[in-house]
Amino acid sequence: MDSFQDLLINIVAAVIVFVAGVCARGLLGYIRSWRGRAFWGRKMLRGRTYLFIGTFSRLNHLEPSGFVGAGDSHAVHELATTLGRLGSSFKIVYASHVSDGQQLENLILLGLDEVNSLTSRVFERIGSGFRVDVDAMTIVDRDTGETYGAEWDGMQGSALADAGPGWSGLVDPNGVVDGRGLRADYGLLIRGQNPFAPDRTLVVMAGVYGYGTWAAARLPLDPDFQKRCVGLGNFECLFRVEVHQDQILATSIVSLRPLPAPPAPLSSPVPAQRRPDVHSEPPAPCAPGDSPPAAMADDQAGH
């Protein structure tokens, strides 16, 4: 009888330890994802979300279904994995085929003007401090006047054959092969209110080239970036991403600042004001569209 009781006690103890381990693991995972949840916000995680992806329509003669950049494809995978772990999902649609009502839900926009036609419409309405020059393949900071564009390494001749992934070559008029490889890309990550439906959330992830878009999808997972976003509410972030042989090496923040307050009604004489860059870490997180501070209600070019 004593042996049976001992066996029963051991089984119960083992079950308790197992359940405690599962609970502890789940709690640890929730704690680790807490800031990630704060970035996306309850409205996006629990509501209907559309991810608008762009295509290179000028290449439709080569592929009628359209070309999507590899950087954008990587970004979609990163987002599907991230939001899936948070118990959320999104529906992928093409920016060139917007159906009635889709713009009134939570939006994730991948790519800048060249591939995603919605991005320029959104930039006009949210008062972003950045301007995209599609022809020059650059991002311009309206506040400082600084211009940011991709950084390249150069190579000539037969050495290009051994350069590895990420290099491309062109033949100049003299027959000399000039090669170049992307060393660094720039991109934007913007979180704010959907300008077409202010009670919904907007996230823009876009690089001058596809690496910037890919890095933007990864940035919300970075612990340092998460800490710097604490208390910001709606914001815009310009970043630089180092690239080597088609892989992202590191991402660094160039500018992180609140979006301006929404434009005042036409009857109001008070214009919206921009805020300076943020360098401190306020004490409490504020998810988009939840309860932001009043002043913050505020692929290729084009990825």
C-alpha positions in Angstrom: 0.0 0.0 0.0 2.8 2.4 0.9 4.5 1.6 -2.5 1.3 2.5 -4.3 1.0 5.8 -2.4 4.6 6.7 -3.1 4.1 5.9 -6.8 0.9 8.1 -6.9 2.7 10.9 -5.1 5.6 10.8 -7.6 3.2 10.8 -10.6 1.3 13.8 -9.2 4.6 15.6 -8.5 5.8 14.9 -12.0 2.6 16.3 -13.5 2.8 19.4 -11.3 6.4 20.0 -12.4 5.5 19.5 -16.0 2.6 21.9 -15.9 4.7 24.4 -14.0 7.4 24.2 -16.7 4.9 24.6 -19.5 3.4 27.7 -17.7 6.8 29.2 -17.0 7.8 28.7 -20.7 4.6 30.3 -21.8 5.0 33.2 -19.4 8.6 33.7 -20.5 7.6 33.8 -24.1 4.8 36.3 -23.4 7.3 38.5 -21.5 9.7 38.4 -24.4 7.0 39.3 -26.8 5.5 42.1 -24.7 7.3 44.9 -26.4 6.6 43.3 -29.8 2.9 43.3 -28.9 3.2 47.0 -27.8 4.7 47.9 -31.2 1.8 46.3 -33.2 -0.9 47.3 -30.7 -4.2 45.6 -29.8 -6.1 46.9 -32.8 -3.8 45.4 -35.4 -3.2 42.2 -33.5 -7.0 41.6 -33.0 -8.4 43.3 -36.0 -8.5 42.7 -39.8 -5.2 43.6 -41.4 -4.2 43.9 -45.1 -0.6 43.8 -46.2 -0.2 45.7 -49.5 2.7 44.6 -51.6 3.9 46.2 -54.8 5.1 44.8 -58.1 7.3 46.1 -60.9 4.6 46.7 -63.5 7.2 47.9 -66.0 8.4 44.3 -66.3 5.1 42.8 -67.0 6.2 42.1 -70.6 8.6 39.5 -69.1 6.2 38.1 -66.5 2.5 39.0 -66.8 1.8 38.0 -63.2 4.3 40.7 -62.1 7.7 40.8 -60.4 8.0 41.1 -56.6 11.4 42.0 -55.2 13.3 39.4 -53.1 13.6 41.9 -50.3 9.8 42.3 -50.2 9.4 38.5 -50.2 11.8 38.2 -47.2 9.8 40.9 -45.5 6.5 39.1 -46.0 8.0 35.9 -44.5 9.4 37.8 -41.5 6.0 39.5 -40.8 4.0 36.3 -41.2 6.3 34.6 -38.7 6.3 37.5 -36.2 2.6 38.1 -36.2 1.9 34.4 -36.3 3.8 34.0 -33.0 1.6 36.8 -31.6 -1.5 35.0 -32.6 -2.3 37.4 -35.5 -2.3 37.3 -39.2 -2.9 39.4 -42.3 -4.2 39.1 -45.9 -1.8 39.9 -48.7 -3.1 42.0 -51.5 -1.5 43.9 -54.4 -1.4 47.7 -54.1 -2.4 47.9 -57.7 -5.7 46.1 -57.0 -7.3 47.8 -54.0 -10.8 46.6 -53.4 -13.5 48.9 -51.9 -13.2 49.0 -48.1 -9.7 47.5 -47.8 -8.2 50.9 -47.2 -10.4 51.3 -44.1 -8.8 48.4 -42.2 -5.4 48.1 -40.5 -2.7 48.6 -43.2 0.8 47.3 -43.6 2.5 48.9 -46.7 5.6 47.4 -48.2 7.7 49.5 -50.6 8.0 53.1 -51.6 6.4 54.9 -54.5 7.9 53.0 -57.5 6.2 49.7 -56.6 3.5 50.6 -54.1 1.2 53.3 -55.3 -0.5 53.6 -51.9 2.6 54.7 -50.2 2.7 58.2 -51.8 -1.0 58.7 -51.0 -0.3 57.9 -47.4 2.8 60.1 -47.1 0.7 63.0 -48.3 -1.8 62.5 -45.5 0.2 61.6 -42.5 2.6 64.6 -42.6 5.8 62.6 -42.8 9.0 64.5 -42.4 10.6 62.4 -45.1 10.3 62.8 -48.9 11.1 60.0 -51.4 12.8 60.9 -54.7 12.1 57.9 -56.9 14.2 59.2 -59.8 17.3 59.8 -57.7 16.6 56.7 -55.5 17.0 58.7 -52.3 15.2 59.6 -49.1 15.2 63.3 -48.1 14.8 64.5 -44.5 12.6 67.6 -44.8 13.7 68.9 -41.4 17.5 68.7 -41.9 17.8 68.7 -45.7 20.0 65.6 -45.6 19.7 63.2 -48.4 20.2 59.4 -48.0 20.9 57.0 -50.8 22.3 53.5 -51.3 26.1 53.0 -50.9 28.0 50.9 -53.4 31.3 49.1 -53.7 32.9 49.1 -57.2 34.9 46.5 -59.1 36.2 46.2 -62.7 37.3 43.5 -65.1 37.6 39.8 -64.6 37.5 40.0 -60.8 33.8 40.5 -61.0 33.4 36.8 -61.9 34.6 35.9 -58.4 32.8 38.7 -56.6 30.0 36.4 -55.2 26.3 37.2 -54.7 25.0 40.7 -54.7 27.2 42.0 -57.5 26.1 43.1 -60.9 28.0 44.2 -64.0 27.6 46.7 -66.8 29.7 47.1 -69.9 30.7 50.7 -70.6 31.2 52.2 -74.1 34.9 51.2 -74.1 34.0 47.6 -73.4 35.2 47.6 -69.8 33.0 45.7 -67.3 32.1 47.8 -64.3 30.7 46.0 -61.4 29.0 47.2 -58.3 27.8 45.6 -55.1 25.4 47.2 -52.6 27.2 48.0 -49.3 24.4 49.8 -47.5 20.7 50.6 -48.0 18.4 53.0 -46.2 14.8 52.5 -45.3 11.8 53.9 -43.4 9.6 52.3 -40.7 6.5 54.3 -39.9 3.8 53.6 -37.4 0.7 55.7 -37.1 -3.0 56.1 -37.7 -4.5 54.9 -40.9 -5.3 58.3 -42.7 -8.3 56.7 -44.4 -9.7 55.4 -41.1 -8.1 57.0 -38.0 -9.4 54.3 -35.6 -7.2 51.8 -37.5 -3.4 51.3 -37.5 -0.9 52.0 -40.3 2.6 50.6 -40.6 4.9 51.4 -43.5 8.0 49.4 -44.1 10.1 50.5 -47.1 13.6 50.8 -48.3 15.4 52.5 -51.2 16.1 48.9 -52.2 14.7 45.6 -51.1 17.2 45.2 -48.3 15.8 48.3 -46.6 12.3 46.8 -46.7 13.5 43.4 -45.4 15.4 45.2 -42.5 12.2 47.2 -41.7 10.3 44.0 -41.1 13.0 42.8 -38.7 13.4 46.0 -36.8 10.4 45.6 -34.5 12.1 42.5 -33.1 15.3 44.3 -32.1 15.4 44.8 -28.3 17.2 48.1 -28.5 14.8 49.5 -31.0 11.8 48.3 -28.9 13.2 50.2 -25.9 13.7 53.4 -27.9 10.1 53.2 -29.1 8.7 53.0 -25.6 6.3 55.9 -25.0 6.6 57.2 -28.6 3.1 56.5 -29.8 3.1 57.2 -33.5 6.5 57.6 -35.0 8.7 57.6 -38.1 12.2 56.0 -38.2 15.0 56.3 -40.8 17.6 53.6 -40.6 20.7 52.4 -42.4 21.3 48.7 -43.1 24.6 47.1 -43.9 24.6 44.5 -46.6 27.1 41.8 -47.7 26.5 39.1 -50.3 22.7 39.4 -50.2 22.5 39.2 -46.4 21.7 41.9 -43.8 24.6 42.4 -41.4 23.5 45.2 -39.1 20.8 47.9 -38.9 21.4 51.3 -37.2 18.9 54.1 -36.4 19.6 57.4 -38.2 16.5 59.3 -36.9 13.6 58.2 -34.7 10.9 60.8 -33.9 7.2 61.2 -33.3 4.9 61.8 -36.2 3.4 65.3 -36.1 -0.1 65.7 -34.7 -2.9 65.2 -37.3 -3.6 68.4 -39.3 -5.9 70.7 -37.4 -9.4 71.4 -38.8 -9.6 74.1 -41.5 -11.3 76.4 -39.1 -8.4 76.2 -36.7 -5.5 78.7 -37.2 -3.0 76.5 -35.3 -0.8 74.4 -37.6 0.6 71.0 -36.7 4.1 71.2 -35.3 7.0 68.7 -35.6 8.8 67.4 -32.6 12.6 67.0 -32.3 14.4 63.7 -32.6 13.9 61.5 -29.5 17.0 60.4 -27.6 15.4 59.4 -24.3 13.4 56.5 -23.1 10.0 57.4 -21.5 8.8 55.1 -18.8 5.7 53.4 -20.3 4.9 51.9 -23.7 2.1 53.2 -25.9 0.8 51.0 -28.6 -0.5 52.5 -31.9 -4.1 53.5 -31.8 -4.5 52.6 -28.1 -4.0 55.7 -26.0 -1.2 57.8 -27.5 -0.3 61.1 -25.8 -2.4 63.9 -27.1 0.5 65.6 -28.9 1.3 62.4 -30.7 -2.2 61.6 -32.1 0.8 62.3 -33.3 12.0 47.6 -53.5 14.2 49.2 -55.1 13.1 52.8 -54.5 10.3 51.7 -53.6 10.7 48.4 -51.9 
